[in-house]
Amino acid sequence: MAGDDARPRVLRGAYECIAREGMAKTTVDDVAAASGVSRASIYRLFPGGKDELLRETVGWEMDRFFLHLGEELGDAADFPEFLERALPLARRELLEHAVLQKVLETEPDRLNALITVQQHRVIGAIAAYFLPLLERDRDAGLVAADVDLAPVAEYVARLCLSLIASPGRHDLGDPAEVRRLVRGELLGGVLVV
Amino acid sequence: MTLIAAPPSVTALPTDVRLRDAALACIGRFGLAKTTVDDIAREAGCSRATLYRYFDGKPAIVRAMLVAERDRIIDALVDAGRAAPTFADAVVEVVVAGARELRAHEALQFLLAHEPEAVLGHLAFGPGDRLLTAVGDAIAPAFDRWLSPAAATRAGDWLARLVRSYVLMPHPPVDFTDPIAARAFLRQLVLPGLSSLGLAESREPS
């Protein structure tokens, strides 16, 4: 029987397999061997089989990534400061993420789908993380009181993901540029001036 | 696939344009992988031999079609912005026009639904950097009545990001093809940021 911890064990096992073999070569049998969870239990947890497992593994790793970000930046005084520190840090960690960069190099198609047409999953997670930070700033009088913050959190999550994955003309290593983005394009509509 | 000859107004177009249009129509119907040179020639109402006088093969036609489509859409967006009475209206018009062009684009929508690997590689990560920079530069003239070139380019970049996220990806919380919804959203969340960046350098409409 798969215990309560089977799901994270399977996801961790799948992540290890992807790191070693890439996405195409990873099989459900490999993940069963790596996680110590039976093939039958894996299919019960992930009825969509390998595709669902890969998708959930990317989501799981992204959650870990943002959890780590939260730990690093938990002491930020307010949401603008949080974002000003989070954007360069997330960009740097994305570039240094060995598994992500390996998969991007060898199997970009699979990963591209997961972070573009399937991005609503990760956006939902980021927005859920941002919302209480925005609410805290509203209670402190930094954010306009009459604004519905859920769509704001969603907007900021989308555009932060956009900047982290493809900064384009924006240099996220330049604090003045990041400050301009955060207080202008990202939060200009809600910050009390 | 039709064997019926195209109407005269279409056959009057130059052959290379007809071939580009035919490639676009075929991809909207069959996708990129399944579209053949023969399909394109038949759709354009010309022979395979004629096709090869203009293009090296399918990849060359597809490249030419992509350039033409990009230019057509960019021109439409720039015109939409320039015709607007205020900067705020220009931002709304550009976003709504962009959303409508992309949402109604049969070839793009077919590929996103059935052959995402043909499209997504151009949208994400490094290629996404190049795409956003190019689109930002190209649509900046939509705002040059109100903003300095640098501020206009920055606005173009941001709107390209918005459209990429809210129009090309599924499950958007707001429908940018709807002008009322788009205006409310942009006015609240986007315009204050763009205006605060551009106002110092902004100019009166000429």
Interface residues (C-beta under 8 A of the other chain):
Chain A: L104 P108 D109 L111 N112 A113 I115 T116 V117 Q119 H120 V147 P151 V152 E154 Y155 R158 L159 L161 S162 L163 A165 S166 P167 G168 R169 H170 R180 R183 G184 E185 L186 L187 G188 G189 V190
Chain B: L112 P116 E117 L120 G121 L123 A124 F125 G126 G128 D129 R130 L131 L132 T133 G136 T153 R154 D157 W158 R161 L162 R164 S165 Y166 L168 M169 P170 H171 P173 V174 F185 Q188 L189 V190 L191 P192 G193 L194 S195 S196 L197
